[in-house]
Amino acid sequence: MARKRINMKKIREIVRFKETTNMSDRKIARALNISRPVVAQYLKDFNASGLTYEETKDIPDSRFLALFEKQRNKRCSKYEDISKLFPYFVTELKRTGVTLSAPA
């Protein structure tokens, strides 16, 4: 189960600390009492947006939060390829003597 998103104030603080100070991800995490991988993920998502802290300082929280939303409906090509085989797997697994184990 996914954890709840940290509050908006902390997300803005992560970006502010990284842009305005020379703090490492570890120091930012310690200052805000959150884990380092969470800081790294938010910074990665923010950097992918191509915006700076100054540009996002005055935008509303809803637009700022949209920078961190994942594209949930985007499927990878591997899943598309293998999903075509699911009906075959279902019929094969119903047969006697067929298991899910991989060959050794």
C-alpha positions as CSV (number, residue, x, y, z in Angstrom):
1,M,0.0,0.0,0.0
2,A,1.4,3.4,-0.9
3,R,2.2,5.9,1.8
4,K,0.4,9.2,2.1
5,R,2.1,12.2,0.4
6,I,4.0,14.5,2.6
7,N,2.3,17.9,3.2
8,M,2.7,20.7,0.6
9,K,4.8,22.9,2.9
10,K,7.5,20.2,3.2
11,I,7.5,19.7,-0.6
12,R,8.0,23.4,-1.1
13,E,10.7,23.4,1.5
14,I,12.6,20.5,-0.2
15,V,12.7,22.5,-3.4
16,R,13.6,25.8,-1.6
17,F,16.5,24.2,0.3
18,K,17.9,22.6,-2.8
19,E,17.6,25.7,-5.0
20,T,18.6,28.4,-2.5
21,T,21.1,26.7,-0.3
22,N,23.9,24.2,-0.9
23,M,22.4,21.5,1.2
24,S,22.7,17.8,0.3
25,D,19.7,15.5,0.0
26,R,20.7,13.9,3.3
27,K,20.9,17.3,5.1
28,I,17.5,18.3,3.7
29,A,16.0,15.0,4.8
30,R,17.4,15.5,8.3
31,A,16.2,19.1,8.5
32,L,12.6,18.2,7.5
33,N,12.5,14.9,9.3
34,I,11.7,12.8,6.2
35,S,13.7,10.0,4.5
36,R,16.4,10.7,2.0
37,P,14.9,8.7,-0.8
38,V,11.7,10.7,-0.5
39,V,13.7,13.9,-0.9
40,A,15.5,12.5,-3.9
41,Q,12.3,11.4,-5.6
42,Y,10.6,14.8,-5.1
43,L,13.7,16.6,-6.5
44,K,13.9,14.2,-9.4
45,D,10.2,14.9,-10.3
46,F,10.8,18.7,-9.8
47,N,13.9,18.7,-12.0
48,A,12.0,16.8,-14.7
49,S,9.5,19.7,-14.9
50,G,12.2,22.1,-16.0
51,L,11.1,24.9,-13.7
52,T,13.0,26.8,-11.0
53,Y,12.1,27.6,-7.5
54,E,11.5,31.3,-8.4
55,E,9.1,30.3,-11.1
56,T,7.1,28.0,-8.7
57,K,7.2,30.3,-5.7
58,D,3.9,32.0,-6.4
59,I,1.9,29.3,-8.2
60,P,-1.1,27.7,-6.3
61,D,-0.7,24.4,-4.5
62,S,-2.8,22.5,-6.9
63,R,-0.6,23.4,-9.9
64,F,2.5,22.8,-7.9
65,L,1.3,19.4,-6.9
66,A,0.6,18.5,-10.5
67,L,4.3,18.7,-11.1
68,F,4.7,15.6,-8.9
69,E,1.8,13.5,-10.2
70,K,2.7,10.3,-12.0
71,Q,1.2,9.3,-15.3
72,R,-0.8,6.4,-14.1
73,N,-2.5,5.5,-17.4
74,K,0.7,5.2,-19.3
75,R,1.6,1.5,-19.8
76,C,4.9,0.2,-20.9
77,S,5.3,-1.8,-24.1
78,K,6.4,-4.9,-22.2
79,Y,3.1,-5.1,-20.4
80,E,1.2,-4.6,-23.6
81,D,3.0,-7.5,-25.2
82,I,2.6,-9.9,-22.3
83,S,-1.0,-9.0,-21.6
84,K,-1.9,-10.4,-25.1
85,L,-0.7,-13.8,-23.8
86,F,-2.8,-13.8,-20.6
87,P,-5.7,-15.8,-22.1
88,Y,-3.3,-18.5,-23.2
89,F,-1.7,-18.7,-19.8
90,V,-5.2,-19.1,-18.2
91,T,-6.1,-22.0,-20.4
92,E,-2.7,-23.7,-20.0
93,L,-2.8,-23.5,-16.2
94,K,-6.1,-25.2,-16.1
95,R,-4.6,-28.3,-17.6
96,T,-3.5,-31.1,-15.3
97,G,0.2,-31.2,-14.5
98,V,1.0,-27.6,-15.5
99,T,2.5,-25.3,-12.8
100,L,3.8,-21.7,-12.6
101,S,7.3,-22.7,-11.7
102,A,10.1,-21.8,-14.1
103,P,12.3,-24.5,-15.6
104,A,15.5,-25.2,-13.7
